[in-house]
Amino acid sequence: MNEQVSIEITGGGKSAVVTFKSASLSEPEEIAAVSRQVNEFVGQNRPGCIIFDLGTVKFFSSQVLGLLLDVRARLKEYEGEVLISGINPQLYRVFKITNLDKLFRFFPDKEAAVKALDC
């Protein structure tokens, strides 16, 4: 039985938080559904910053990196930014190994990311 990936998007206007509610983000169909939700939100709201809260996530596939990069590219068109909060150290290593740690700002938790918003 597949665990359904669920997200919660809060905020709007200037900033938003995308909170993942599953420990594993690996099923292509589920990630595609999340991508559609996030892209629809970005298209309708054009937030200056989006925080992706990965506090509950223990594993993700490379498709999640693609989602983050796609959203970053869309926000970059109007000088927006993607922030990542709550990432566990093993997942952060993926960003370090691929040099993606230089493209995103990371914060220990959602609250720290919200405080650092400058968008």
LOTORLUM-314628 format. One record per residue: x negated, y, z of N, C-alpha, C in turn; chain; residue in three letters. Coordinates in steps of 0.2 Angstrom, whole numbers, plus 5000, padded with zeros to 4 digits. Each point is the difference from the previous one (the first is absolute). Layout:
% residues N
nx  ny  nz  cax  cay  caz  cx  cy  cz  chain  res
X  Y  Z  X  Y  Z  X  Y  Z  A  ALA
...
% end
This chain:
% residues 119
nx  ny  nz  cax  cay  caz  cx  cy  cz  chain  res
4996  4994  5000  5004  5006  5000  4996  5006  5000  A  MET
5001  5005  4995  4996  5006  5000  5002  5005  5005  A  ASN
4995  5003  5003  5002  5006  5004  5001  5006  4996  A  GLU
5005  5003  5001  5002  5006  4995  4996  5006  5003  A  GLN
4996  5003  4995  4997  5006  5001  5005  5006  5001  A  VAL
5000  5003  5006  5004  5006  5000  4996  5006  5002  A  SER
5002  5005  4998  4996  5007  5001  5006  5005  5003  A  ILE
4997  5005  5003  5004  5005  5002  4997  5006  4998  A  GLU
5003  5005  4996  4998  5006  4998  5003  5005  5004  A  ILE
4996  5004  5003  5003  5006  5004  4997  5006  4998  A  THR
5003  5006  5001  4998  5006  4998  5002  5002  4994  A  GLY
4997  5005  4997  5002  5002  4993  4997  5007  5000  A  GLY
5001  5003  4994  4998  5007  4999  4992  5000  5000  A  GLY
4997  5003  5005  4993  5000  5000  4996  4994  5002  A  LYS
5003  4996  5004  4996  4994  5002  5005  4994  5001  A  SER
4997  4994  5000  5005  4994  5001  4995  4994  5003  A  ALA
5003  4996  5003  4997  4994  5003  5003  4994  4997  A  VAL
4996  4995  4997  5002  4994  4998  4998  4995  5005  A  VAL
5004  4997  5003  4999  4995  5006  5001  4993  4997  A  THR
4995  4996  5000  5001  4993  4998  5002  4996  5006  A  PHE
5005  4995  4999  5003  4997  5006  4998  4992  5000  A  LYS
4996  4998  4995  4998  4993  5000  4993  5000  5001  A  SER
4998  4994  5002  4993  4998  5002  4996  4998  4993  A  ALA
5004  4998  4995  4996  4998  4994  5004  5003  4994  A  SER
4995  5003  4996  5003  5003  4993  4996  4996  4995  A  LEU
5003  4995  4998  4997  4996  4995  5004  4997  4994  A  SER
5007  5000  5000  5004  4998  4995  5001  5005  4995  A  GLU
4998  4999  4993  5000  5005  4995  5007  5003  4999  A  PRO
5006  4996  5001  5006  5003  4999  5002  5005  5006  A  GLU
4998  4998  5006  5001  5005  5006  4996  5006  4999  A  GLU
4994  5000  4998  4995  5006  4999  5003  5004  4994  A  ILE
5003  4997  4995  5003  5004  4995  5006  5004  5002  A  ALA
5004  4996  5005  5006  5004  5002  4998  5006  5005  A  ALA
4994  4999  5004  4998  5005  5004  4997  5006  4995  A  VAL
4997  4998  4995  4997  5005  4996  5006  5004  4996  A  SER
5005  4997  4998  5006  5003  4998  5003  5005  5005  A  ARG
5001  4998  5006  5002  5004  5005  4996  5006  5001  A  GLN
4994  4999  5001  4995  5006  5001  5000  5005  4994  A  VAL
4999  4997  4994  5000  5004  4994  5006  5004  4999  A  ASN
5006  4997  5002  5006  5004  4999  5000  5006  5005  A  GLU
4998  4998  5006  5000  5005  5006  4995  5006  4997  A  PHE
4994  4998  4998  4995  5005  4998  5003  5005  4994  A  VAL
5004  4996  4995  5003  5004  4995  5005  5005  5002  A  GLY
5004  4998  5005  5005  5004  5002  4998  5006  5005  A  GLN
4995  4998  5004  4998  5005  5005  4994  5004  4999  A  ASN
4995  4997  4996  4994  5003  4999  4996  5002  5007  A  ARG
4999  4996  5004  4997  5001  5007  4993  5002  4999  A  PRO
4997  5005  5004  4993  5002  4999  4996  4995  5003  A  GLY
5002  4996  5005  4996  4995  5003  5005  4994  5001  A  CYS
4997  4994  5000  5003  4994  5002  4996  4996  5004  A  ILE
5002  4998  5006  4996  4996  5005  5003  4993  4999  A  ILE
4995  4995  4998  5002  4993  5000  4998  4997  5006  A  PHE
5005  4998  5004  4998  4997  5007  5000  4993  4999  A  ASP
4994  4997  5001  4999  4993  4999  4999  4997  5007  A  LEU
5002  5003  5005  4999  4997  5007  5002  4993  5001  A  GLY
5005  4998  4997  5003  4993  5001  4997  4995  4995  A  THR
4996  5002  4995  4998  4996  4994  4993  4997  5002  A  VAL
5000  4993  4999  4994  4996  5001  4997  4997  4994  A  LYS
5004  5000  4995  4997  4998  4993  5004  5003  4995  A  PHE
4996  5002  4994  5004  5003  4994  4996  4998  4994  A  PHE
5003  4999  4995  4997  4998  4993  4997  5007  4997  A  SER
4997  4998  4995  4997  5006  4996  5005  5005  4997  A  SER
5006  4997  4999  5006  5004  4997  5001  5006  5005  A  GLN
4999  4999  5006  5001  5006  5005  4995  5005  4999  A  VAL
4994  4999  4998  4995  5005  4998  5002  5003  4994  A  LEU
5003  4997  4995  5003  5003  4994  5005  5005  5002  A  GLY
5005  4998  5004  5005  5004  5002  4997  5007  5003  A  LEU
4996  4999  5005  4997  5006  5003  4996  5004  4995  A  LEU
4996  4997  4996  4997  5004  4994  5005  5004  4996  A  LEU
5005  4996  4998  5005  5003  4996  5004  5006  5003  A  ASP
5002  5000  5006  5003  5005  5004  4995  5006  5001  A  VAL
4993  4998  5001  4995  5005  5001  5000  5004  4993  A  ARG
5000  4997  4994  4999  5003  4994  5006  5005  4999  A  ALA
5006  4997  5002  5006  5004  4999  5000  5007  5004  A  ARG
4998  4999  5006  5000  5006  5005  4994  5005  4998  A  LEU
4995  4997  4997  4994  5004  4998  5002  5005  4995  A  LYS
5005  4998  4996  5002  5004  4994  5002  5007  5003  A  GLU
5003  5000  5006  5002  5007  5003  4996  5001  5007  A  TYR
4994  4997  5000  4995  5001  5006  5003  4997  5006  A  GLU
5004  4995  5000  5002  4996  5005  4995  4995  5003  A  GLY
5001  4997  5005  4995  4995  5003  5003  4994  5003  A  GLU
4997  4995  5000  5002  4993  5003  4996  4999  5006  A  VAL
5003  4999  5006  4996  4999  5006  5002  4993  5002  A  LEU
4996  4996  5004  5001  4994  5002  4999  4999  5008  A  ILE
5005  4997  5003  4999  5000  5007  5001  4993  5003  A  SER
4997  4998  5005  5001  4994  5004  4997  4994  4996  A  GLY
4996  5001  4996  4997  4994  4996  4995  4996  5005  A  ILE
5001  4993  4999  4996  4996  5004  4993  5000  4997  A  ASN
4995  4998  5004  4993  5001  4998  4998  4995  4994  A  PRO
5003  4994  5000  4999  4996  4995  5002  5002  4993  A  GLN
5006  5003  5000  5003  5003  4994  4996  5007  4998  A  LEU
4998  5003  5005  4996  5006  4998  4993  4998  4997  A  TYR
4998  4994  5001  4994  4998  4997  5001  4999  4992  A  ARG
5006  4999  4998  5001  4999  4993  4999  5007  4997  A  VAL
5003  5005  5003  4999  5007  4998  4992  5002  5000  A  PHE
4996  4998  5005  4993  5002  5000  4997  4996  4994  A  LYS
5001  4994  4999  4997  4996  4995  5001  5002  4993  A  ILE
5006  5003  4999  5002  5002  4993  4999  5008  4999  A  THR
4997  5003  5006  4999  5007  5000  5006  5004  5000  A  ASN
5006  4997  5001  5006  5004  5000  5001  5004  5007  A  LEU
4996  4998  5004  5000  5004  5007  4998  5008  4998  A  ASP
4997  5001  4995  4998  5007  4998  5006  5004  4997  A  LYS
5005  4996  4998  5006  5003  4997  5006  5002  5004  A  LEU
5000  4997  5006  5005  5001  5005  4998  5002  5007  A  PHE
5004  5003  5003  4998  5002  5007  5003  4995  5005  A  ARG
4997  4997  5005  5002  4995  5004  5001  5003  5007  A  PHE
5005  4997  5004  5002  5002  5007  5001  4994  5004  A  PHE
4999  5000  5006  5001  4995  5004  5008  4998  5001  A  PRO
5004  5005  5000  5007  4999  5000  5004  5005  4997  A  ASP
5006  4999  4999  5005  5005  4997  5000  5007  5003  A  LYS
5000  5000  5006  5000  5006  5004  4994  5005  4998  A  GLU
4994  4996  5000  4994  5004  4998  5000  5003  4993  A  ALA
5003  4996  4996  5000  5002  4993  5005  5006  4999  A  ALA
5006  4999  5004  5004  5006  4999  4997  5006  5003  A  VAL
4996  5000  5005  4997  5006  5003  4995  5003  4995  A  LYS
4997  4996  4996  4995  5002  4996  5003  5003  4993  A  ALA
5006  4999  4999  5003  5002  4994  4998  5008  4998  A  LEU
4998  5001  4994  4999  5007  4998  5003  5001  4993  A  ASP
5005  4997  4999  5003  5000  4994  5007  5004  5001  A  CYS
% end
